[in-house]
């Protein structure tokens, strides 16, 4: 999962975990966590609980 999550570095993404979701730019991916920059600040998400990562669609 870590290697796949690294493909989204620097991209605006929606991350789904449990029954919730977070949206922001992935700034760092480590062994067990993703650092996400959101409008409210930084969030640290555990990779073991993430079920889906999707690049946020931008209007063109």
C-alpha positions, 0 to 999 in steps of 0.5 A: 500500500505504501508504494501505491500511495507514493504515486499520489504525492503532491496531488489533491486527493480524497482518502477514505478510511473506516466510515469517514474521509479526508481531503487534501494534498498528500505531502509525505508517505512513510512506512505506516502513515500518510501526512495530509495537508488540509485546509485546517492544517496537517493530518496524519493517517494510518495506512493500515486503516485506509481503504481507498485513495482517489485523486480529487477531480479538478474542473477543466 
